[in-house]
């Protein structure tokens, strides 16, 4: 069983007892989260429900495991023949969520 969930303007495919890395959520570690904007649900028997725009009566619950940082992305700017070089780095922050239940 899986579902397509919209979280902070992005769509994710979630399954029970699997981890999801989403953009940083303003919740504490160990807190329960509930996602209600479900776009599609696929049951084990092959029955697929598509929302118009969302599926009614279905909720996805999970638990925030930790807040982590992604890999470093190097941003390098250069203008040729001008002597201008600029090197910068960025690490995106993510929230690791354990999907507990789709009901």
C-alpha positions in Angstrom: 0.0 0.0 0.0 1.3 3.4 -0.9 0.0 6.9 -1.2 1.0 10.2 -2.9 1.1 13.0 -0.4 1.6 16.7 -0.8 3.9 18.3 1.8 4.9 21.9 1.6 4.0 22.2 -2.1 5.9 19.0 -3.1 4.6 15.6 -3.9 6.1 12.4 -2.3 5.3 8.7 -2.6 5.1 7.2 0.9 4.8 3.6 2.1 4.2 2.2 5.6 7.3 1.6 7.7 9.5 3.5 5.3 11.5 6.7 5.8 10.8 9.9 4.0 13.2 12.9 3.7 11.2 16.1 3.3 12.0 19.8 3.5 12.5 21.0 7.1 9.3 20.8 9.1 8.9 23.0 12.2 8.3 20.1 14.6 10.3 18.6 17.4 12.1 15.3 17.1 9.9 12.4 18.3 6.7 14.3 17.6 3.8 12.8 15.6 2.9 14.4 12.3 -0.3 13.9 10.3 -0.6 14.6 6.5 -4.1 15.1 5.2 -3.5 16.3 1.7 -3.5 12.9 0.0 -3.6 12.9 -3.8 -3.7 9.1 -4.5 -4.0 5.9 -2.5 -3.2 2.4 -3.8 -4.4 -0.5 -1.7 -2.9 -4.0 -1.7 -5.8 -5.4 -3.7 -5.0 -3.1 -6.7 -7.8 -0.7 -5.9 -6.6 2.8 -6.7 -8.3 6.0 -5.4 -7.5 9.3 -7.1 -8.5 12.5 -5.4 -10.2 15.4 -7.0 -8.1 17.3 -5.7 -7.5 15.1 -2.6 -8.8 11.8 -1.3 -11.4 12.3 1.5 -11.2 10.3 4.7 -7.6 9.1 4.3 -4.7 10.2 6.6 -1.0 9.4 6.7 0.6 9.5 10.1 4.3 9.5 10.9 6.9 10.3 13.5 9.7 12.8 13.1 12.9 10.8 13.6 15.5 13.6 13.2 16.5 16.7 11.4 19.5 16.2 9.1 21.6 18.2 6.6 22.1 17.1 3.0 25.3 16.8 1.0 27.3 20.0 0.3 26.6 21.7 -3.0 29.4 23.9 -4.3 28.4 27.1 -6.0 31.3 28.5 -8.0 31.1 31.8 -10.0 33.8 33.1 -12.3 34.1 35.9 -14.8 36.8 35.3 -17.3 39.6 37.8 -17.8 38.3 39.9 -14.9 40.0 38.2 -11.9 36.7 37.5 -10.3 36.1 34.1 -8.5 33.6 33.3 -5.9 33.2 29.9 -4.1 30.3 29.2 -1.9 28.7 26.1 -0.4 25.2 25.1 0.6 23.7 22.3 2.7 19.9 21.8 2.5 18.2 20.9 5.8 15.8 17.9 5.8 13.4 16.2 8.2 13.5 12.4 8.4 10.0 11.1 8.9 9.0 7.4 9.6 5.7 6.7 8.0 3.7 4.7 10.5 0.2 4.3 9.1 -1.9 5.0 6.0 -5.6 4.8 6.8 
